[in-house]
């Protein structure tokens, strides 16, 4: 085992039919200035040429693990955690369509060295899609040292910016696939009760939007968000506006033929939580005027109507 100042980091990279972007994701891990790492590529039974691509990469730090059947990203990440070297003290996650920035692990492990009580290190990132981008940062955590506002909002804590103590992941029980596609949100809510969280202030990731992302399934995302709020509702105590935003977001996503009444119930839930804001009123009223009007109104207040707060 390496000295504690240079602990082994296990990087878990699940993939499924992403041969077009997988090489970039892998290269961004293996090129890190922090060298004491192992990279586990967990192939969730891909049907493309992923095995051939992996066969052409020669780096002793890379291990390729092919699962016998497709089980989803939560199962693949859990398989990676279980397969991590016994010497690994930290786990990091990469997605097969994203790119770590140079120095990502070096910056994060430096934060962990500075405070041995920290069990999770996050970081800022740039989300890119169709020529546009937005810079995302755990602002509350960096400004106040309190991670809860960022965790409740969800959007700054995507899995590829995590560096987590391996024993903490094991104690928390890993990812719960019932919350797909926001199983990372559920897990960090659970882990945050067990440890302190810190963040590297510099951007550490380029996140790319993919048309086949599981988050694009709006019905699935609505179900998962509803279950998340129900399961962890006590964590939003004292934060009614943040909870109102989540219900409004669910309302905007669920609105459509045969689902308008359900969407309005979500807007009313937001209204009861945040009666001093005009936004839930506007969204509720717009829901009677059709999807085009609702979309235009929602676009005025993305803090209420989307994950991009």
ABEGO torsion letter per residue (X at the ends): XBBAABBBBBBBBBBBGAAAAAAAAAAAAAABABABBBBBBBBBGBABAAAAAAAABBBAABBBBBBABBAEAAAAAAAAAAABBAABABBBBBBAABBBBBGAAAAAAAAAAABAABABBBBBBBBBBGGBBBBBBBAAAAAAGBAAAAAAAGAAABAAABBBBAAAAAAAGEBBAAAOAAAAAAAAAAAAAABBBBBBABBABBBBBBAABAAABAAAAAAAAAAAAAAAAAAABGBAAAAAAAAAAAAAAABEBGAAAAAAAAAAAAAAABAABAAAAAAAAAAAAEAAAAAAAAAABAAAABABX
